[in-house]
Amino acid sequence: LLLSSAAAGLGVATGFGIASLHGEPLKRSSPTVAGERIAFYGPHQAGIDTPPPNHLHFAAFDLTSDNLTDLRDLLSAWSEAATLLTAGEPLPPQNANTETGPPDTGETIGSGPSALTLTIGLGPSLFDTRRHLGIAHLMPAALTPLPALPGENLDHSRSGGDLAIQACSTDAQVAFHAIHDLTRIAAPVAALRWTQTGFNRTSTSSQTQPTPRNLIGFKDGTNNIPTNDQATMRRYVWVNPGDGPEWMSEGTYMVTRRIQILLDVWDANPTTDQERTIGRHKLSGAPLGAQHEHDPPDLTAETNGQPLIPADAHIRLAAPQNNNGQRILRRGYSYTDPLEPTSGQLNAGLFFICFQRNPHKQFLTIQRRLAENDALNKNIIHTTNALFAIPPGAHHKGYIGETLFHTKDG
Ligand code: HEM
């Protein structure tokens, strides 16, 4: 361990490959200097249809100013900084010896881009008529806060928010650094409301990525929207021209739910019961009654006069066939927090994130169906809730949210 951390330090300092005692390059699980770079600019924001890496640092902010120019300047400053951060470059000026400290806090110098994506969102509370920002008339109907749902026990201090940044990276420190420095940029006009870290993606972006397992030990993301299928993305994820408002065209909406998994309850179920709860085989990920992970589930199959995939199985209730054809793009992460204070149990679960064209038609339809009688419900509690409009991507020299300020809407 000592050897590899010393060698890693050397690698960072020199920027060249690291040689082991045997002359073989030491392999690191995440890229360092030569890490993958994902462009910040583009028609859609990154962090939605880009392959999910394994680390998440999510932050929600409250805007402390009621001046629209402050909001615009913040979105512009965040976008400018995000182009550098996603390129793995420090925020200028480097080595600035100012009273307030250097703009870049420095913990990722030499780490490279590490596939960092920064996805910026606007919460419903920004458009509240009681605010003096003057944008209430631009509120998308799809951003109307979600109603209370059965089975949730929400911590409101860790829910909602005026603004959000989803930072995803192959390197946890790169994701942390982005939130750290973007929070400092926001400081005069916006304050952190809540943060959530996540490890191990629980989704796939397309079938070219292997399906990961979530904390219940099952493959998660098998039957997700393949992000390389443009027609399906257009149908279910991107806001189409004509959906309204115009400033959200090519954007999307993000729902986040911190879902605690009662691991002690779940772990005590025999594997066959766990499989009937999900509707899939634990090892292979195949639907019950099938052989391979990507075999389609047969929701009509019966055994001894009973549905082979039980009536209350998670995948049956979440399937488009039972939700007016609705689908969502899931892109969540596992999380663990300090011990559950009352029970002393592990406090862990799924930080569920999904993207869709209209959360009221899509997430809400599916979640209502699940809340009714998903067999998984006795093992989980939804503890937070947030909804954000994710504006379209920006072009070079533009900024995320620009369409809101130059819209013909309203
Ligand atoms: C801790 C909570 C949850 C766990 C552990 C969980 C786990 C799983 C697993 C193991 C699968 C099967 C593999 C796959 O297709 O990805 C699945 C499928 C799915 N889940 Fe969840 N899930 C949770 C919460 C939710 C929520 C809140 C929603 C949406 C409201 C949701 C929507 C879906 C959908 C749409 C599918 C695919 C169904 C299909 O086959 O058509 N899940 N989930």
Boltz pocket constraint, residues with backbone or C-beta under 6 A from the ligand:
constraints:
  - pocket:
      binder: B
      contacts: [[A, 202], [A, 214], [A, 216], [A, 218], [A, 219], [A, 220], [A, 221], [A, 222], [A, 223], [A, 224], [A, 257], [A, 259], [A, 260], [A, 261], [A, 278], [A, 280], [A, 297], [A, 314], [A, 315], [A, 316], [A, 318], [A, 319], [A, 320], [A, 328], [A, 349], [A, 350], [A, 352], [A, 363], [A, 366], [A, 367], [A, 370], [A, 380]]
      max_distance: 6.0
